[in-house]
Amino acid sequence: MTIQELREARNKAWQGAKAFVESKRDKDGLLSKEDAEAYAKMEQKIKDYSAEIERMEQMEALENELNKPVNTPILTNPQQPGGGEKAKTGRASDEYREGMLAALRSNFKQVSNVLQEGVDADGGYLVPEEYDSRLIDVLEEENIMRKLGTKITTSGDHKINIAATKPAAAWIEEGGALTFGDATFDQILLDAHKLHVAIKVTEELLYDNAFGLESYIIAQFGKALSNAEEDAFLNGTGTGQPLGLFAAKGGGTVADTVEALTADNVINLVYALKRPYRKNARFIMNDKTVAQIRTFKDNNGAYMWQPALTQGEPDRLLGYEVYTSPYAPADAIAFGDYKYYNIGDRGTRSFKQLTELFAGNGMIGFVAKERVDGKLVLAEAVQILKVKAAAKAAKA
């Protein structure tokens, strides 16, 4: 196997190990002795992959060193600035990146053969690995659900098995007959819904690219995809898009519906969530709801809201972290363990240029696409508080 194949095998083994642990945890979040031993074997296999990769990398480095000529003539002035070779960053080739930018600036009139490395079946150019990585960085930075949920990368439909009923113990008399219950299981399917963002850029801007057009397009695409994802992960209907946390069917469990939001309502919401989920629970709410809750006080006159002590850290309410989103409904608050919200990424994101569609207007189009799905696999893990007064105010 090559080093790349070993890396892919290690990554696949690691994803399998993580999925195994999540599926085998009991209600207290622990593994049985047998499952722990099985995971230890998986972990050892991953370490073996790492050791073999390191060994092959050392062999490759040694081979390259031994193949160097004994004497290499100096072809440039050692004192000349810029005479050294630019350090290689990322896994996409420097020629590919430079060729891509040259093609963009010349309206794809200067296309070098190195760009063939990224040609796909539709005549576009797949995102170099640096591009895709930075898009993912933007998505995870902007999207709270990608921070809190469980992310799964899959090449096909991903099936998740859920225990619908659990066995219950019962007392019986000495010599009495045993009672048997039926264990039932449900299955949730993570599909793939297509999400895209497109912009038009004038040819003059491409010719006179005085600023970082590459970084600008990536950042804007990443933010647009992130906003659309977060809205769907919270409010999606499940038809042509992910199924949201606040969805009436398939979302979190509605703990209570109240006329107006009070401090007692928030406290009751916390304890509506079962104890095993509370240790990793967080609040998700709209900024308008935050403005109201920040005025709540306990019986001692102390504010229930606890501002973060460190910049960048989330504020807290009743000791639990609070995340705000402009897409969270103004008439509801979610409280739960969001690792049970599974986000399925199908493959990699793609980035393409459209040269003919807007040619008559002197513009070039660019489009980024991804296929993603999201579902809450355990409804009881997230409790929802509905507020009628907030709903009426929003309609007004």
C-alpha positions in Angstrom: 0.0 0.0 0.0 1.1 3.6 -0.7 1.4 6.2 2.1 -1.8 7.8 0.8 -3.7 4.6 0.9 -2.5 3.9 4.4 -3.7 7.4 5.5 -7.1 6.7 4.0 -7.3 3.3 5.7 -6.3 4.9 9.0 -8.9 7.6 8.6 -11.6 5.0 7.8 -10.6 2.9 10.8 -10.8 6.0 13.0 -14.2 6.9 11.8 -15.3 3.3 12.4 -13.9 3.4 15.9 -15.7 6.6 16.8 -19.0 5.3 15.4 -18.5 2.0 17.3 -18.1 3.9 20.6 -21.1 6.2 20.0 -23.3 3.2 19.2 -22.2 1.1 22.2 -22.4 3.6 25.0 -25.0 2.7 27.6 -27.4 5.2 29.3 -24.6 6.4 31.5 -22.3 7.0 28.6 -20.0 4.0 29.4 -18.8 1.0 27.4 -19.1 -2.6 28.6 -16.0 -4.6 29.2 -16.3 -6.5 25.9 -17.0 -3.3 23.9 -14.0 -1.6 25.6 -11.8 -4.5 24.6 -13.1 -4.3 21.0 -12.4 -0.6 20.9 -8.9 -1.1 22.3 -8.2 -3.5 19.3 -9.5 -0.8 16.9 -7.3 1.8 18.6 -4.2 -0.4 18.3 -4.9 -0.9 14.6 -5.0 2.9 14.1 -1.7 3.2 16.0 -0.2 0.5 13.8 -1.3 2.4 10.7 0.4 5.5 12.1 3.6 3.7 12.8 3.7 2.2 9.3 3.0 5.6 7.8 5.8 7.1 9.8 8.1 4.3 8.7 7.3 4.7 5.0 7.7 8.5 5.2 11.2 8.0 6.8 12.1 5.5 4.1 10.9 7.8 1.4 12.8 10.7 2.8 16.0 8.5 3.1 15.4 7.4 -0.5 15.2 11.0 -1.8 18.3 11.9 0.2 20.3 9.1 -1.3 19.2 9.9 -4.8 20.5 13.5 -4.6 23.6 14.2 -6.7 26.8 14.5 -4.8 27.6 17.9 -6.3 24.8 20.3 -7.4 25.9 23.4 -9.4 24.8 26.8 -8.2 22.7 28.3 -11.0 21.5 31.5 -9.2 23.2 34.3 -7.2 23.2 33.1 -3.6 22.7 36.8 -2.5 19.9 37.5 -4.9 16.6 38.0 -3.1 14.0 35.5 -3.9 16.6 33.0 -5.2 15.4 30.3 -2.7 12.6 28.0 -3.4 9.2 28.9 -1.9 8.2 26.6 0.9 5.5 24.2 -0.1 2.2 24.5 1.8 -0.8 22.1 1.6 -1.1 19.0 -0.6 -2.4 20.7 -3.8 0.5 21.4 -6.2 1.9 24.9 -6.5 1.6 24.6 -10.3 -2.1 23.8 -10.0 -2.8 26.8 -7.7 -0.8 29.3 -9.8 -2.3 27.9 -13.0 -5.8 28.3 -11.6 -5.3 31.9 -10.7 -3.6 32.7 -14.1 -6.6 31.1 -15.8 -9.1 33.1 -13.7 -7.3 36.4 -14.4 -7.1 35.7 -18.2 -10.8 34.7 -18.6 -9.5 31.1 -19.1 -7.5 32.1 -22.2 -4.3 31.0 -20.5 -5.0 27.4 -19.5 -1.9 25.3 -18.8 -2.0 21.6 -19.0 -1.4 21.3 -15.3 -5.0 22.4 -14.8 -6.1 19.0 -16.1 -5.4 17.6 -12.7 -8.7 19.1 -11.5 -11.0 18.6 -14.5 -14.3 16.8 -13.7 -17.0 15.3 -15.8 -18.9 18.5 -16.2 -16.0 20.5 -17.5 -15.4 22.4 -14.3 -12.5 22.4 -11.8 -12.7 20.5 -8.5 -11.6 22.5 -5.5 -7.9 22.0 -4.7 -7.4 20.7 -1.2 -6.5 24.1 0.2 -9.7 25.5 -1.1 -11.9 22.7 0.4 -10.1 22.9 3.7 -10.7 26.6 4.0 -14.4 26.3 3.1 -14.8 23.8 5.9 -13.0 26.2 8.3 -15.5 28.9 7.5 -18.5 26.6 7.9 -17.4 25.4 11.3 -16.5 28.8 12.5 -19.8 30.4 11.5 -22.2 27.5 12.0 -23.1 26.7 15.7 -24.7 23.4 14.7 -21.5 22.1 13.1 -19.8 22.9 16.5 -22.4 21.1 18.6 -23.6 18.3 16.4 -22.0 15.0 15.3 -20.5 15.3 11.8 -20.4 12.2 9.6 -18.7 12.0 6.1 -20.2 9.3 4.0 -20.2 8.3 0.3 -23.7 6.8 0.4 -26.9 6.8 2.4 -26.0 6.5 6.1 -28.4 4.4 8.2 -28.5 5.0 12.0 -30.1 2.3 14.2 -32.1 3.6 17.2 -33.4 1.5 20.1 -37.1 2.2 20.2 -37.8 0.3 23.4 -35.7 -0.8 26.3 -36.1 -3.8 28.7 -37.5 -3.0 32.1 -36.9 -5.0 35.3 -39.9 -6.4 37.3 -40.2 -8.1 40.7 -41.6 -11.6 40.7 -42.5 -14.1 43.5 -40.3 -17.1 44.3 -41.0 -19.7 41.6 -43.2 -17.2 39.7 -43.4 -17.0 35.9 -41.0 -14.8 34.0 -42.3 -11.9 31.9 -40.7 -11.1 28.6 -40.8 -7.8 26.7 -40.1 -7.1 23.0 -37.1 -5.1 22.0 -37.8 -2.9 19.0 -35.5 -0.8 16.8 -36.0 2.1 14.5 -33.7 3.2 11.7 -33.0 6.8 10.6 -31.6 7.5 7.1 -29.2 10.4 6.5 -29.7 11.3 2.8 -28.0 14.0 0.7 -29.7 17.4 -0.1 -27.9 19.7 -2.6 -27.0 23.2 -1.5 -25.3 25.7 -3.7 -24.2 29.3 -3.9 -23.3 31.3 -7.0 -21.9 34.7 -7.8 -21.0 36.7 -10.9 -17.7 38.6 -11.3 -16.9 41.1 -14.0 -14.0 40.3 -16.4 -12.4 43.6 -15.4 -12.2 42.5 -11.8 -10.5 39.3 -12.9 -8.0 41.1 -15.1 -7.2 43.8 -12.4 -7.2 41.5 -9.4 -5.5 43.9 -7.0 -6.9 42.2 -3.9 -7.1 38.6 -2.7 -10.0 37.5 -5.0 -9.3 33.9 -4.2 -9.7 34.4 -0.4 -12.7 36.7 -0.9 -14.7 34.2 -3.0 -13.9 31.3 -0.6 -14.9 33.4 2.5 -18.2 34.6 0.9 -19.1 31.1 -0.4 -18.3 29.7 3.0 -20.5 32.2 4.9 -23.4 31.8 2.4 -23.3 28.0 2.8 -22.9 28.3 6.5 -25.9 30.6 6.9 -28.1 28.3 4.8 -27.0 25.2 6.7 -27.6 26.7 10.1 -31.1 27.8 9.1 -31.9 24.3 7.8 -30.4 22.6 10.8 -32.6 24.6 13.1 -35.8 25.1 11.0 -35.6 22.7 8.0 -38.7 20.7 7.0 -36.8 17.6 5.9 -38.2 17.9 2.3 -35.3 18.8 0.0 -33.3 20.0 3.0 -32.2 18.8 6.4 -34.7 18.3 9.3 -34.3 21.0 11.9 -34.2 20.9 15.6 -37.3 23.0 15.9 -39.3 21.1 13.4 -42.8 20.2 14.5 -42.4 16.6 13.5 -39.0 15.0 13.8 -37.4 17.8 15.9 -36.9 18.0 19.6 -39.6 17.1 22.2 -41.9 20.0 23.2 -41.5 20.2 27.0 -44.1 22.9 27.5 -46.0 25.7 25.8 -46.4 28.8 27.9 -48.2 32.1 27.5 -45.2 34.3 28.5 -41.6 33.5 29.3 -40.6 33.6 33.0 -37.6 32.5 35.0 -39.6 29.5 36.3 -40.3 28.4 32.7 -36.5 28.3 32.0 -35.8 26.3 35.2 -38.6 23.8 34.3 -37.1 23.4 30.8 -33.8 22.4 32.3 -35.3 19.7 34.4 -37.6 18.5 31.6 -34.4 17.1 30.1 -33.4 13.7 31.5 -30.4 13.7 33.8 -28.0 11.8 31.4 -28.4 14.4 28.7 -28.0 17.4 31.0 -24.3 16.9 31.6 -23.6 17.9 27.9 -26.6 20.2 27.5 -26.6 23.7 26.1 -29.2 26.3 25.3 -30.0 27.6 21.7 -32.1 30.7 21.4 -32.7 33.9 19.4 -31.0 37.2 20.3 -34.4 38.7 21.1 -35.0 35.9 23.7 -31.6 36.6 25.2 -32.5 40.2 25.7 -35.5 39.2 27.8 -33.8 36.4 29.8 -30.9 38.6 30.8 -33.3 40.5 33.0 -34.4 37.4 35.0 -33.3 37.1 38.6 -33.5 34.3 41.1 -35.1 34.5 44.6 -32.0 36.1 46.0 -32.1 39.0 43.5 -29.1 37.7 41.5 -29.2 37.6 37.7 -29.6 34.1 36.3 -27.5 35.1 33.3 -23.7 34.6 33.7 -21.6 36.5 31.2 -18.5 34.7 29.9 -15.3 35.5 31.8 -13.1 34.8 28.7 -13.6 36.5 25.3 -14.9 34.1 22.7 -16.4 31.7 25.3 -20.3 31.4 25.4 -22.3 33.0 28.1 -24.1 30.8 30.6 -27.6 30.5 31.9 -28.2 28.4 35.1 -24.7 27.1 34.6 -25.2 25.9 31.0 -23.7 27.4 27.9 -25.9 29.6 25.7 -25.6 29.7 21.9 -27.5 32.3 19.9 -28.5 32.2 16.3 -30.5 34.7 14.1 -32.2 31.6 12.6 -33.5 30.3 16.0 -37.3 31.0 16.2 -38.2 33.9 18.5 -41.0 31.9 20.1 -38.9 28.9 21.2 -35.9 27.8 23.3 -34.0 24.6 22.8 -32.1 22.9 25.6 -30.4 19.5 25.1 -27.4 17.5 24.1 -26.9 18.3 20.4 -24.4 15.5 19.7 -27.6 13.5 18.9 -28.1 15.8 15.9 -26.2 14.1 13.1 -24.9 16.0 10.2 -24.1 13.9 7.1 -21.6 15.4 4.5 -21.7 13.5 1.2 -18.3 13.8 -0.4 -16.4 17.0 -0.9 -17.6 20.5 -1.9 -16.9 21.6 -5.5 -16.0 24.9 -7.0 -16.7 25.7 -10.7 -16.5 28.5 -13.2 -19.2 29.3 -15.8 -17.6 31.0 -18.8 -20.4 31.0 -21.3 -23.6 31.7 -19.3 -22.8 35.4 -18.7 -20.4 35.9 -21.6 -22.7 38.5 -23.3 -22.6 40.6 -20.1 -18.9 40.5 -19.8 -19.0 38.5 -16.6 -17.8 35.1 -15.3 -19.9 33.0 -12.9 -18.6 30.9 -10.1 -20.6 28.3 -8.2 -19.9 26.2 -5.1 -22.0 23.1 -4.3 -22.3 20.6 -1.5 -24.6 17.7 -0.5 -25.6 17.5 3.1 -28.3 16.3 5.5 -29.1 16.6 9.1 -31.5 14.9 11.6 -32.0 14.7 15.3 -31.7 10.9 15.9 -33.1 11.0 19.5 -36.0 13.4 20.2 -35.8 13.2 24.0 -32.2 14.5 23.9 -33.5 18.0 23.1 -36.3 19.7 24.9 -38.2 22.7 23.4 -40.0 25.5 25.3 -42.7 27.2 23.2 -43.8 30.8 24.0 -47.1 32.0 22.7 -46.6 35.7 23.5 -43.4 35.7 21.5 -45.1 34.1 18.5 -47.9 36.7 18.6 -45.3 39.5 18.7 -43.4 38.0 15.8 -46.6 37.9 13.7 -47.5 41.5 14.6 
